[in-house]
Amino acid sequence: MRWLGLFATRLAGGLLTLWLLVTLCFALLHAAPGGPFDTEKAAPPAVQAQLAARYRLDQPLSRQYLAYLGDLARGDLGPSFQYPDFTVNALIAASLPVSAGLGGAALLLALLLGVPIGVFAAAHEGGRLDRLLMALTATLSALPKFVLAPILILLFAVTLKWLPAGGWVAGDWRYRVLPIVALMLPNLAWCARLTRAGVCEALGSEWVRAARGRGIGRARLLLVHALPAALLPVTAWLSPALIAVITGSAVVEHVFGIPGMGRYFVQGALNRDYTLVMGVVVIAGALVIVANTLVDGLRAWLDPRLRTSA
Amino acid sequence: MRLPTLVFTVLLTLSPAASSRELIRGNGPEPATLDVHRCQEVACGNLLRDLYEGLVTEGADGAIIAGAARSWRVSDDGRQWQFRLRDELCWSNGEALTAQDFVASLRRAVTPQTAAPMAQLLRPIANASAILRGEAAPESLGVTAVDAHTLHINLDEPVPLLDRLALPIAMPVYLPAIAVHGVEHTRPGRLVGNGAYRLSGWTPHASVEMEKNTFFHAATDVAIARVRYVVTEDAGSELQRFLAGDVHITETVPPKPLPVLRAQFGERLRISPYVGSFWFGLNLTREPFRDNPALREALVLAVDRDILTRHITGLGEQPAFGIVPPGTRGHAAPVLPMAQLTPAARVARARERYAAAGYSADRPAQLEIRYNTSTLHRKLALAVAAMWRQTLGAQVRLRNEEWKVFVQNRRARVITQVFRGGWIADVNDPLDFLATFSGPDNPLNTTGFADPEFDAALTRAALLPDGTERTALLTAAEARVLSAHAVVPLYFYSSKHLVDDRLEGFAGNPLDHHATRWMRWRDGEAP
């Protein structure tokens, strides 16, 4: 019952957050100067009137807001202003799997490679390999994606011609490699550094020293005694990292020309495509809430003290 | 071969790589729509010219040639047009395409409910204006099917109709698909066209794929079997993709010095004159330009256009003293005394007019140049501001605005002074450029230029068929805007692309239209 109550509280909090998000986003979008149909070559007044009616822009703002909430409750994110051949549902249904697939793969790889690298560096703390790895990860974590992505393109596409320089072809893995690497490398660097710091700290703790005193082997000491506690900072980082990669990294999507969700947010805002921006915000907001809940659960599972305080 | 290279080579061989006969074209931003009546951007126009064909179409060089109609004739007064359709005409699903389909499509284009943004281009057709205003039924449009293969069009204004009939707005749509699928009739498997290609795939924000339409009347002459248009929003990224061999034709070329590009790409760099003009507009409805022609003239004179086109744009653009670009059909540029002056004389005259306007070193003009976000626009504004400062001593501020805000402010004519402006032709006609300056209530008239004689000249020209009288009227009208110094003309556009040197049939043309049906891979050299 206690878990059920906790779940209900989180759900209510999540819905309230989403409503606030939608309301704020709606208000800000409509307050921004310039409308969705302000173009260089203005359409005739009769055409503009038809467009306004089609998208409810001829109604008072309060009615537009209530109508949007009503549609949202039914799962309808509305028609796109900029891309009239598509509904927002269709655009997000096409783009979310792309962003989630790339982001998920990048994060998974970052974890699978970053944690062992962090453990390895901690095991060689202060040594030449440790210093080399930390210098590398410091560089990677500081390198902006808009610098990293073109470097990858220049090296692997333009010079070596191993992989495409950008674009997207469904079912062709070659178009996924460089974007995943570009998304993964900074995350891998953070993951490795956090793991190393956590393991180093754990290795200096009393319980690990006690375990060492009992004659436990170095490998077991690292992996069984130090690592679980060392992963707590990694799980704290995991939540924002998960959200960032799944909702799409607009920069990487832009550089590689990937049809992900991140670009819709940027393009939608520039085009005053109200429904598209709202749709992306709603989906991203829901993902943030779910991701936070999952990570909180994971942290509570890893650390009994957090479970008690919760 | 080294191991990593070997591994990658093997993997690449196993992967579902692009077809060896597929042409990949950069196409700029995501096309907003594939509905011919709702298209108003370059990106969708490029696709629609492959998917559909109007009564007439454009050859590789941009000349108007027979399309779905094999012949036509026009009455002496230029108002009655009769088109004879090809006998074997089919939609891409194999059904016969008749004159009645064109009638129904043109009616849909002008029906207000369709909300076709470019429908005003069909305004010269009888009753189109009244239908567009919602004051007449679409059935009253002056287009009738005499029989299955004969179409009659009745015009209110004897405009050069063929240019307009080649546009997407005049292409035929397959109404049964719209009836069944609504706005989603443009999806692969549903879109029925009559062009050289049929839609085979559309991944929004990635690519649009097409394959040869075997029902096209000239299918045997279409050499490229498959074409993929890819979204390329960033010119730098597009260039990388071209260098990597992933794109065979780029949509544009990033701004780099021409000698550098020539040295790197040689004949693959294609630059052609493009019917577009770039100018800085002056808001004539407010200070400091209202009732101040001397200041306006000083600003026009004080710009060194050679420097702008050589060092700022640098990709084949032509210095401009007028509004209508050279090469526009039926155009004769007015003789402008300013253009005949030497640079030194121009500067002297600019200073003289600046002083006549009441400005001096002690009382400099305070000006503001407003432009929308773009590196090139910023560079141009900086350069022009520097020229005005250096030559005249004017104090110039720059104001950058995001596109939608800029468009709204420019149209409102309330807070603008000097602003970025220009025009790309919808149809290859001087009237298209000049009409933007007519009528104070015209939303396109961002300078607020108001001249009854100018308006009268345009109205009269619109009622004349192509010929010397029409040309003379339009030349005189252009001279009036320029002598009023409503704009500071800067340059005429050029189109620029990188084209794979194994590709043939890509020819420069004034509207920068390049249908895939005219291209072919050089024998044995397909990628």
Boltz contact constraints between the chains, C-beta under 6 A:
constraints:
  - contact:
      token1: [A, 33]
      token2: [B, 405]
      max_distance: 6.0
  - contact:
      token1: [A, 34]
      token2: [B, 404]
      max_distance: 6.0
  - contact:
      token1: [A, 34]
      token2: [B, 405]
      max_distance: 6.0
  - contact:
      token1: [A, 34]
      token2: [B, 408]
      max_distance: 6.0
  - contact:
      token1: [A, 38]
      token2: [B, 404]
      max_distance: 6.0
  - contact:
      token1: [A, 38]
      token2: [B, 407]
      max_distance: 6.0
  - contact:
      token1: [A, 38]
      token2: [B, 408]
      max_distance: 6.0
  - contact:
      token1: [A, 42]
      token2: [B, 443]
      max_distance: 6.0
  - contact:
      token1: [A, 43]
      token2: [B, 117]
      max_distance: 6.0
  - contact:
      token1: [A, 44]
      token2: [B, 120]
      max_distance: 6.0
  - contact:
      token1: [A, 44]
      token2: [B, 132]
      max_distance: 6.0
  - contact:
      token1: [A, 46]
      token2: [B, 112]
      max_distance: 6.0
  - contact:
      token1: [A, 46]
      token2: [B, 132]
      max_distance: 6.0
  - contact:
      token1: [A, 46]
      token2: [B, 133]
      max_distance: 6.0
  - contact:
      token1: [A, 46]
      token2: [B, 134]
      max_distance: 6.0
  - contact:
      token1: [A, 47]
      token2: [B, 115]
      max_distance: 6.0
  - contact:
      token1: [A, 50]
      token2: [B, 112]
      max_distance: 6.0
  - contact:
      token1: [A, 50]
      token2: [B, 115]
      max_distance: 6.0
  - contact:
      token1: [A, 51]
      token2: [B, 115]
      max_distance: 6.0
  - contact:
      token1: [A, 82]
      token2: [B, 32]
      max_distance: 6.0
  - contact:
      token1: [A, 83]
      token2: [B, 32]
      max_distance: 6.0
  - contact:
      token1: [A, 84]
      token2: [B, 33]
      max_distance: 6.0
  - contact:
      token1: [A, 84]
      token2: [B, 38]
      max_distance: 6.0
  - contact:
      token1: [A, 84]
      token2: [B, 183]
      max_distance: 6.0
  - contact:
      token1: [A, 85]
      token2: [B, 33]
      max_distance: 6.0
  - contact:
      token1: [A, 85]
      token2: [B, 183]
      max_distance: 6.0
  - contact:
      token1: [A, 85]
      token2: [B, 186]
      max_distance: 6.0
  - contact:
      token1: [A, 94]
      token2: [B, 204]
      max_distance: 6.0
  - contact:
      token1: [A, 153]
      token2: [B, 240]
      max_distance: 6.0
  - contact:
      token1: [A, 157]
      token2: [B, 244]
      max_distance: 6.0
  - contact:
      token1: [A, 158]
      token2: [B, 240]
      max_distance: 6.0
  - contact:
      token1: [A, 158]
      token2: [B, 243]
      max_distance: 6.0
  - contact:
      token1: [A, 158]
      token2: [B, 244]
      max_distance: 6.0
  - contact:
      token1: [A, 162]
      token2: [B, 8]
      max_distance: 6.0
  - contact:
      token1: [A, 164]
      token2: [B, 246]
      max_distance: 6.0
  - contact:
      token1: [A, 165]
      token2: [B, 240]
      max_distance: 6.0
  - contact:
      token1: [A, 165]
      token2: [B, 241]
      max_distance: 6.0
  - contact:
      token1: [A, 165]
      token2: [B, 244]
      max_distance: 6.0
  - contact:
      token1: [A, 165]
      token2: [B, 246]
      max_distance: 6.0
  - contact:
      token1: [A, 166]
      token2: [B, 237]
      max_distance: 6.0
  - contact:
      token1: [A, 166]
      token2: [B, 241]
      max_distance: 6.0
  - contact:
      token1: [A, 167]
      token2: [B, 230]
      max_distance: 6.0
  - contact:
      token1: [A, 168]
      token2: [B, 206]
      max_distance: 6.0
  - contact:
      token1: [A, 171]
      token2: [B, 16]
      max_distance: 6.0
  - contact:
      token1: [A, 172]
      token2: [B, 16]
      max_distance: 6.0
  - contact:
      token1: [A, 174]
      token2: [B, 15]
      max_distance: 6.0
  - contact:
      token1: [A, 255]
      token2: [B, 237]
      max_distance: 6.0
  - contact:
      token1: [A, 257]
      token2: [B, 231]
      max_distance: 6.0
  - contact:
      token1: [A, 259]
      token2: [B, 203]
      max_distance: 6.0
  - contact:
      token1: [A, 259]
      token2: [B, 204]
      max_distance: 6.0
  - contact:
      token1: [A, 259]
      token2: [B, 205]
      max_distance: 6.0
  - contact:
      token1: [A, 259]
      token2: [B, 206]
      max_distance: 6.0
  - contact:
      token1: [A, 272]
      token2: [B, 404]
      max_distance: 6.0
